[in-house]
Amino acid sequence: MTSTKPGPLDGVRVIDLSLLLPGPLCSMYLGDMGADVIKVENPRMPDLTRMMGARIQSDSGESSESGLFLMLNRNKRAITINLKRPEGREVLLRLLEDADILLEGFRPGTLDEMGIGYEKLRERFGRLIYCAISGYGASGPYRDLAGHDGNYIAYAGLLDITGEAGGPPVLPGVQIADIGGGTQMALSAILAALYARERTGEGQFLDISMLDGAFSFLSLHAGEYLATQKSPRRGAMTLSGALPNYNVYRCGCGRYVMLGALEERFFRSFLRQVGRESLLDGVELTPEGLKALHPKLEEIFAARTREEWQELFMNADVCLAPVNSMAEAFRDQQLQARGMVQTMSHPELGELLMIGSPFHFSGSPVSYRLPPPRHGQHTEEVLAALGYDQAQIAALRDRRAI
């Protein structure tokens, strides 16, 4: 889908130095919104997602690309710069002359050591919004520690409350701190900083910590903790195992469904549909009182296959949903109707299936304009636009600066 209307960020330029997941997903969303995103990679060490995971082959078998990379890098142009070379740093500085946002995901202080950290850059580029995504942030005792998603959710307290009662902590199936604490927090901060710059004319430094972001997800649980001074327990919280009317159940076929009938009226509606509303007779509607219904609900769900439960999925007041596989989610009629399942034409790989943008604007819609780029695909194009001639570009290559 390519809209004829400009996106909300049309005219905004992003220089993206980030790699892997949090930063590239953030810049892809900015690109979907219309920003001109220039992805910068090292000429000899590309973004590692290009080499990770299963690959999608072209029909001819002559080219392939990592599915992971493809999902994170549409709507970008790709160039290569060796920032360790002074000539490479000069190319970056010329790029920043008309850039609005610099996004990076290095350990704090990495670009400072190269002489291109925020304090230096703001002397020359006062309107620049510099967003740094790191594990633990640019300050504090953990500042220089390496880490990954599991480390951040462990420190934040999320991992301790994830899993079944009596069991060990369970790693979530998605990267909560990387995406929720990194991508989404960075995106929110960048958009707010763009708005602030409209009023003040000044850019600023955005210090995004994935640990901070992950910790902020505990808001509801923190309220309970502050009131009781007791840490929540795995599988014993209202929304993660304590209630039989908000739980996952195994069907007779071995597949699973999710009953989310949290409010009494929805729970009664479900029981009415299966002819078992009498189960609530004399039951105190508290977590302790409802607990006795769990084995009875297990029996109810086990008596039918998931296909036989299908008719209740569309009941407006039952709150019953299938536990979809990835393949089923891509075929889901609601996700398709919302434009969350997209295809994009790739010059070598053909039609690519993609997850669409979750942002819906009535007046300035998102668009899918550029397929994920090859490593360094647009280097000469971008450098030529900066004023470099062919001889200068060749000299930069000889100096291993691009």
N, C-alpha and C positions, 0 to 999 in steps of 0.2 A: 504494500500500500504506500503510495507516494501522494501526499496531499498537495493540492494546488495552493493552499494557504500557508503562509510562513508559520513555523513553529514558535512556541513562546520564547525560545532562546535563539531565534534567528539573528545572526550578526554577532553572536558571542563566540569567541575563539578560546579553545581549551588546549593547553600543551600538557599532555599526559605522559609522565615519566614512570607511572606505576606499572606493576607487573602482577601476574597471578590473578587472584579473584577480587578483593575488595575494591581497589582502585579502578581496574578495567570495567567492572560492572557499573560503577558509578559514572564513569565517562561515557559508557554506552548509553545509559539513560539520558545523559546530557545531550548526546548526539541524537537520540530519538526525538528530543525536544527541539531540535533544530540547530544546536551548536555545531560549529566546525571543530572537530576533535582531531588533533594531530598526535598520533601515538608514536612515542620515541622509544626505540630499542637500541641496545648495543649492536654494532655491526657483526660481531662474532659470537655474541651470546644473546639470542632472542628471548622473548618472554617464554618461560618454561612451559606454559600451557600449550605452546605450539608442539611440544614434544611429549606431552602427557596424555594418557588415556587412549581409548580406541580411536581409529582414524576413519574418515569418510573418503572413499576412493572415487576418482573420476571414472566415467564410463570406459575411457580408454585404458585406465590403469596406470597412466603416466604421472599422475599427480594425486596427492592426498593431503588432508589437513586434519588436525586434531578436532574432534567434536567439542572438546572443552573450550578450545580457543574460539571456535566459530560461535559458540553461545555467548561469548563475552565481548565481542569486538566488532559488531556491525557499526555502520555509520561513522567510520574513522578512516583517516588517511594515515599510512604508516611510513615513517622515515627512520633512518639509523643515524645515531650520533654517538661517538665515543667521548663521554664526558670527562674521561681522564686525560684527554689531550686538550691543550689550551685552544687549539683551533676548533675542536668540538664544542668547547664551552662558549666560544665566540659565536658559533652558529646558534646555540641556544639563546644567547643574549639577543641576537637579531630576531629570532622567533618571538621573543617576549615583547618586542617593541610595539606590536599591535595585538598582543594577547590579553585576555581578560582574566584567565584562571590558569594557574600552574598546579597540577595535581601530582603528588609523589607518595610513595609508600616505603621509603627507605628507613633504616634505623635513624632515630633522631641524631642530628649532627652530621650526617653523611655529606650533605651538600654544603654545609658550613665549611667542612674540611677542604672542599674543592673551591671555596671562595664564591659560591653561588647560593648560599643560604638566604633565608628571608631578610635578615638585617641588611645584607649587601644589596639584594635585589630591590628592596623598597626605596633605597637611595636614588635608584635610577628609574624605577617603575612604581610610582606612588599609587597608581590605580590598580595594581596587580593584587588579585586575590590568590593567596598561596595556601593551598590545602594539603596538609601532611597527615596521612593515615599511618599510625603505628600501633604496635601491640599494646604498649603501656603508656603512651603519651610522651610529650617532650620534657616532662619534669617528673620528680619523684624517684624513690630508690630503685624501682624496677625499670627505669628509663632505658637502660642499655641491654636488658635481657632479650635473648631470642625467644620466640614463642610461636604457637599456632593456635587455631581455634579452640582446641581442647584445653590448652593451658589457660586461656582467657576465661572460658566458662567455668573452669575449676576454681580459679581465684575469685571469680565473681559470685560464686555460690549457686550457679545454675546447675552444674553437674551433680551436686549433692542431692538435689531434689528431683532428679530425672531417673526414672526407673520404677520398678514394682516394689511394693512393701516387702521388707525383709530381704530384698535382693541388693546387689551392688549398684553403684551408679552406672548408668547406661549412656554411652555417647549418642547424641541425637543423630538422625539420619541426614541432617543438613548443617551447614556451617553458620551457626547462630551469631557468633561474635563477628565473624568475617563480614557477613551480609547485613545483619541487623545492627551490629555495633560499629561496623566500618562503612560499608557501602551506603546504607540509608542515612546514617548520621552525617556522613560527609556530604551527601546530596542535599540534605536539609540545611546544613551550615552554608554550603556554597550558594544556594538559592537565597537564603537570608542575607548573606554578605553582598550579593548582587543588588538586592533591594536597598541595603544600607548605603552602598556606594552611590546609588541614584540620589540619595539625600545629602551625602557628605562629600562625594567626589573622591573618596579615599578607599583604597583597598585595605586588606588586613590579613593577619596570619590565623589560619584555622587549624587548631591542634586537636585532631581526632584520635582518641584512644579506643581501641576495640574492647579493652577491659572496661572502660567507663561505660561504653554503649551497652555492653552485655549486663553490667550491674544495674543499669537503669531499667532493664526488663523485669526486675524484681519488685516493682512498685507496689503491686497488690499484695504480694507476700510480705513485703516490708511493713505494710500497715498492720497486718495480723501479728507479725513479730513484735512490733513496738507495743501493741496492745497486750500481748500475753507474755512477752519476754521468752518465748519458746520458738526454737527454730522449726520450720516446717519439715515434715518427714516424707520421704519418698512413698508414693502410693497412698498417702493418707490425707491429701489435700482435696478440697472440694472439687477442683477441676482436673485432678490427676489420680483418680482411683477411689476416693472415699465414697462417692455416690454411685449406686447402681443405675440410676437414671442418667448418668453422664459417664458412659463407659464403652469399651470395645467388647464385642461379643463374637464368638465363633459360631458360624452357621453349620448346618448339617453337612454341607459339602466341603467344609474345611476352610472356606473363605470367611472374611470378617466384615462386620458392619459396625458403625459408630452410632450409638444412641446418645443424642445430645439434648434430651428432654429435661433441661435443667429446672424450668419453672413447673409448678404443680399442674397448671392447665395443660401444658404440652405433654407431661407424663401421663395425665389422665386420658388425654386424647389418644396417645399411643396404646395404652391398656384397653381403652374402649374399642379401638380398631382390631385388637386381637382377642376381644371377648374376655378380658381378665381384669376389668376395672375393680372387681371385688377384692383384688390383692391389697388395695389401699384401705380396706375397711379396718378400722381400729389401729391403723399404723400411725405412729407419731412421725410427722414430716420433718424429721431432723436427720443428720447423717447417721447417728446411732440407730434411730428408729427404722430408717430405710435399709440399713445394712442387711437385714434378714431377707430382703427381696432379691439379693444378688443371685443366689443359686436358682431361684425360681425363674428369673429372667434368662439365665444360662439355658435352662431347659426349654423355655419358649423359643429362643433363637435357634437352638440345636434341632428343633423339630422341623425346620424348613431350610431349604437351600437358599443361597443368596439371591438366586434368580427368582425364587418364590417370594422373597421380601421386596422385589422390585416395585410392586404396585404402591408400597408405602413411601418409597423415596420421594415421590412427587406430592405427597399429602402435605398441605400447607402448614398443618399444626402438629406434626408428629416428630420432626427433627431427627429423622433416621437417614443415614447416608452410607453408601458403600465405601469400604476402604479400598480405594482404587490403586491399581498398579500404575507405573509411569505410563505404560501404553494406554491404559484406560483413561488416565487424566488427559492425555493429548486428544483423545476422542470425545471427551466430555462435552455435551451439548452446551452447557452454560459457559465454559471456558471458550469454546469456539464462537458462541454468539457474542461474547464480550471482546473478541479480537485478540484473545490471549494466545491463540495458536495461529502462527503466521508462516508463510513460505516466502523465500527470497531467492532470486535467481543469482547463481554464482557462475562466473565465466568458465570455470573449469569443472566444478562439481555438480553443476545443474541446479535443480530446485532443492533448496534446503528447508527443512522444517525447523521452525524457531519458536521460542517462547516470546510472545509480544510484550510491549510495554504495559505496565500496570497503571500508567497515568493516562487519564482520559480528560481532554480539554474540549469544551464546546466550540470555542472560537479560534483556537490555534492548535490544531491536533498534532499529535506525534506523526512521524513518517519514517519509513524504512528505505533509505536512499542508496546506501553504499554497502555492498557485501563485505564481510571481514577481509581485511587486506593481507596480501603476502608480505613477508618480512622485507621491510625497506621499499615497498612497491612505489611509494610516492616521493622518494628522497629527491630525485632530480627535479620533479615538478615543483615541490615546495621550495627548494633552494633557488631555483630559477626565479620564482616569484619574489624571493628576498633580494634578488639582484645579482646572484652569483652567475657568472658565465660558465661555459663548458670547460674552459681551461682551469678556472678556479675550482670547479667541482672535481675535476680529475686530480688536481693537486691535493684536495682534501682526502680523496681516496688513497693517493700515494702516501699521505701522512697518517693513514689509518684513523682519520678523524671522523669519517662517515662510513 
